[in-house]
Amino acid sequence: METSSRVARDLIVGEIILAEFRKLGVKVVSADSGVDLTAGSNDPTSVLVRQILGSVSEFEKSILVQKLATSRLRIRRSAGKCEGRKPYGMTEAEQSVIAKMRAYRSERLSFAEIANRLNVEGIKPRTPTRAGRETKWHPTMVQRILKAA
């Protein structure tokens, strides 16, 4: 184990995990300090130190989660979105595909016809394969992209 905080970022969960390792006879040693984290509870000082470090790790995790949530909220208020996949059209290549879709749409082609043309032209969607199979453009994909763009 790199550090004792890597067992878990929740004190109770960490103690349960270490207790299970103890029952199985597995020895967990912290690489940074060389301390046996699964040593029995016959040394109250070791238990106290381990639990204090576990509490500090849990506190640090809570502070980090709070900072990230505040940052996401600030970004959401200013930019509208910050999580998840970026919308289609973030790259120059995607912008050119959107321009092509708009041009086809101005020719009064349906979303299905646009998807078919993109597939025939060999233009790949952002995710070229899914579950080992080649993906193709679908009318719904074209519609959503044009609606968002």
Order of alpha helices (4+ residues) and beta strands (2+ residues): alpha-alpha-alpha-alpha-beta-beta-alpha
